[in-house]
Amino acid sequence: MGHPELFISRNPHLPQLLEYLKEHGKKVFLLTNSPYNFTNVVMKYILDDLTGKQWTDYFHFIIVRACKPKFFAEGTPFRLINKSTGAANLGLHRSDTMAQGEVYSGGNCDLFCQMTGAEGPDILYFGDHIYGDVVRSKKTNGWKTFLVVPELKHELDVWCRETALFERHHQLE
């Protein structure tokens, strides 16, 4: 993926939001099904290019190749990612903690919560897949969820721009 700018819209406020959350005692994590090399390109474009900080500095915990929705059930073993090669290190991650700045592959929700000290209702999870992210994380693990639906932006823009027309149409019905 050589030109992320062709596919991804950056939000210049995202680094500020992530910093704000961390400064106010919130644990910020990234959980994605994407492999490390893809995630690295996308996150560098979204965060590094705006601030000069490394994107991994914005998160307490980073998990790639999470295999959602399986992550929210039985999951897979956690493995530490070699950030130079993008490959998972041989062997399982055998620690009861996760280190900030490291990248992990796979895992499961129960072990993640144990290692981070987070519990279901304490977690606000943003996802863009109604089943794989939102339904499973809420139903199985009690996480608070926030569904991101980029397509709604266009619908809301039209609604706001054409409110008078919609009201007139409603009156004619």
LINDA-V625053 format. One record per residue. RES is the residue in one letter. SS is DSSP state (helix for helix, strand for strand, loop for the rest). Layout:
# LINDA-V625053
<<RES,SS> <RES,SS>>
This chain:
# LINDA-V625053
<<M,loop> <G,loop> <H,loop> <P,helix> <E,helix> <L,helix> <F,loop> <I,loop> <S,loop> <R,loop> <N,loop> <P,loop> <H,loop> <L,helix> <P,helix> <Q,helix> <L,helix> <L,helix> <E,helix> <Y,helix> <L,helix> <K,helix> <E,helix> <H,loop> <G,loop> <K,loop> <K,loop> <V,loop> <F,strand> <L,strand> <L,strand> <T,loop> <N,loop> <S,loop> <P,loop> <Y,helix> <N,helix> <F,helix> <T,helix> <N,helix> <V,helix> <V,helix> <M,helix> <K,helix> <Y,helix> <I,helix> <L,helix> <D,helix> <D,helix> <L,helix> <T,helix> <G,loop> <K,loop> <Q,loop> <W,helix> <T,helix> <D,helix> <Y,helix> <F,loop> <H,loop> <F,strand> <I,strand> <I,strand> <V,strand> <R,loop> <A,loop> <C,loop> <K,loop> <P,loop> <K,helix> <F,helix> <F,helix> <A,loop> <E,loop> <G,loop> <T,loop> <P,loop> <F,strand> <R,strand> <L,strand> <I,strand> <N,loop> <K,loop> <S,loop> <T,loop> <G,loop> <A,loop> <A,strand> <N,loop> <L,loop> <G,loop> <L,loop> <H,loop> <R,loop> <S,loop> <D,loop> <T,loop> <M,loop> <A,loop> <Q,loop> <G,loop> <E,loop> <V,loop> <Y,strand> <S,strand> <G,strand> <G,loop> <N,loop> <C,helix> <D,helix> <L,helix> <F,helix> <C,helix> <Q,helix> <M,helix> <T,helix> <G,loop> <A,loop> <E,loop> <G,helix> <P,helix> <D,helix> <I,loop> <L,strand> <Y,strand> <F,strand> <G,strand> <D,loop> <H,loop> <I,helix> <Y,helix> <G,helix> <D,helix> <V,helix> <V,helix> <R,helix> <S,helix> <K,helix> <K,helix> <T,helix> <N,helix> <G,loop> <W,loop> <K,strand> <T,strand> <F,strand> <L,strand> <V,loop> <V,loop> <P,loop> <E,helix> <L,helix> <K,helix> <H,helix> <E,helix> <L,helix> <D,helix> <V,helix> <W,helix> <C,helix> <R,helix> <E,loop> <T,helix> <A,helix> <L,helix> <F,helix> <E,helix> <R,helix> <H,helix> <H,helix> <Q,helix> <L,helix> <E,loop>>
